[in-house]
Amino acid sequence: MRSRTTTITLAAAVLGCGLVPLTAATPAAAAPAKYADDFNGDGYRDYAYGDSVTDAGSDGSGTVGIIYGTATGPDGRRQNITQNSAGVPGANEWDDGFGNAMAGADFNRDGYADLAVGVYGEDVGTGKEQGAVMILWGSASGLSGATSVPNKAPQRYGQMGLDLAVGDFNGDGKPDLATLNNHTAHVYVGSFTKSGFTGKVTKLTNDGMFAEHLAAGKVTKDAAADLVVIGAVDGTEHTVSGAWFIRGGSTLTRGATYKLGTGEDTSWEVDAQIADFNKDGYGDIALGHPNANGKGGVLVWRGGSSGPGSVTRINQNTAGVAGGMEVGDRFGERISVGDVNRDGYPDLAVAAPGEDLGGYADAGAVHILRGSASGLTGAKSQFFDRTSSGVPGGLEENASFGQSLRLRDSDRDGYADLFTDDLRLPGSPGGITTSGIQGTVSSGFMQ
């Protein structure tokens, strides 16, 4: 069975769900949380990251780290939660992978964001690596206590919680939860409370699909969020990677599958984000494919009224994109969405951690691709590495600059900042700038 083996596992993207802003005078229970990651309800976004070794020992049991947001970004109180924490089901055990996947939302709509956490290696009774998912509950003091999400298809090596995604999949204005179980997507639509889950669970079967990742967002213009399932799509051979579109609504509708390529299946390495890069009202599915042609690339599966349609490919041979395609660059290994210049078009940060520079193998680099009325293109793209003016340090072999990556408006000025390799590069009207670079708290939350 495949499983996650990296020591740092990165948090899943979270959705704001169009929720009502909070004010200091408004009781927390009066409205759902504005941000899907404001766990203490103070109006500032907080930062969750998973790590299989830090604070929980080097046994892979896992820990969830929280860095609470402030007016100046991620430099507030820090918290670590494990399965040994009060009110959290289970206990720290070898290779549980607690925090291997996470997704935030105000599940019980009390004004505090909560955090769904995957524990894909959890043993349940005699069920080796049956896996589990639980929700850590937000409060005025932050995250505390948890409730297990019921496993509707328990089996040995099912690895429930291998990945998670949050979205309003039926369009009723409430967050729902998608998870992987036995490499098959299951969508939980209903009510999440501290007493448990009540509602409907839909198993999304697809002959030949061996699912590895999930991404949620609005691809069509209706009220419901849609789901993208990433995995091998050719049955037992596992030689074709693909992305499968599921349209949200009162009934989940199985849509098209786009084949990313043939050869050895590397779908577990594909990163996915959904954003409306050309502001036409339809969300586009960006797929970072670091093994495309052995060199890497980003595919943009463009949204439309009935789902995604045409595909645009961007790589280091695209006009305006720095460098050139080379074997091992791994362009697209990490991608992250944010509006870096506040023009209203989402932009995409793209890591190329295998980029060779100045004679240093795998020194690494980061590209910023700009959204526009034409969609995501190479025009006005930016390029950063350890030799960029204002970036501290220098080139080193195997440094893999960009391996950890996130775009996030951390100070609420409207400009997304670039976080990578323990650095914060501010956003500005001209895009990401190296003026005012700051050190940051942890690379673990940078996704």
Steps between C-alpha positions, in 0.01 A plus 500: 500500500614851429533736793640843582864478599615862513587633843311824450146477368340812373162642581220484247355819354195636683194682370355824634148394391383863470444530873397813690781711656528514877522817708627537852149575630336201333458183706689210345183291474321764288673409173738243357869585498614738226817301438513122481821507703422757771492247780466749789254736330709817534475591131858401412584191296690232685748247366474123529772260393564130545832344588569132559797560728490840671384496862349152472831317484668343200253212478275645230203524740450858385415840639293796387667834553298821524645850470237758586475801273548864599483836326860447387458144378585156638683594817245438774459227756609153397324176583572134434230235502555124490284199574629522855339844539196528725173419325662360183399141414771233492861524609842561344601180324770402256436632147144627563569810291272725708473823297609348170206685340293790632210718387345793684139620526252614763336157501260569787444865400569648844726784379826309550675314219565131563760267353439158344809283546591176325670213685550266207723252689267453798448138609142435614459173685643236269469737206862578414525851347123524482548874535284767658382859469415729790395863541689723742261765631567874502428726797596838642817338632576315175473136402415248770335161516391294200221282365552202270336494157333160452675256268231367268730253323743366763763255378862407554740731318212723394699804621196721556616861513779462245372831363221746586315785331226735620226656288127569498438209267118515508468880492311539829745752643660255745844339476526135402799268517661275239753236600684209346435151634652196329614738224137590425337838562220521758299821543330577835205738458299589809552631850827489695476558875704408804257210544583360159392505133148457367426503129581323176827345387555451127765258378635618166594180321682510171622174347875523470543810719761462775453838672790683667395866537192723523434865414180700548375829354240653272557405136147573374290805587243325717489523879668168570870428527649238270756228570804382307645157572861434398635148453587215269220440251579171326417231751763268639785605270530851647679647199268792421454800733176691477266762648131415540239779525198462729232768471335610822127541549209329673641190333870463432550450126794304362669695222797482267843355571809669361802277450817675606736257332604139456794302628567453869211638704616793715158638593591511871739785408241710314401821678161657424344843558173652372471873419337724240820620334321700225202622708239360263304357792618144450768345718803354322677188625878549523695174514866504593658199329869485594567185297351616170754394237741451788531879525175629644211722403174660605174411330201734523172313440269792426160519666170539318124482543493120512848446644861519381577493129809619318851461640788748496853380574766723654860401551846654492489514121187720510560856379578729793589222744863509613739213430442201276361150538761263639475147632462503877387863540169379649321818395156482666593284799327756723243758389307761699237761408480866608463850356853637535436844341139561606366528146215259570647215295630199694868424438687171538829435676681201349797324655783349295703348785717297262626802306879494450658843538859622484638149498299399807272202440144534633559849639133575432292797390148648519293646216200733531255460211252784462127472449338724238201534269678240286537267795823373647791576265874561505456875448648710784606185683760532775794280598672473838793298629767544765695737272206739446580849626393533863456126561735389780732203469661355192475206265549156651483157348180309585357804682176466294394863548122509459441149628268655761273766358195710576336822380310667784390854584646480847453865607158574340633769262339333199828372354590132522849444636731218395616267777780263410803353674434683827473833319212740440521704177231772504241557231473845343341684204786368287467145628724317743789719616827428676477829687415439863566126503445348843587170661194294590405246757481166323512355151245240605198722436613611155246333276 
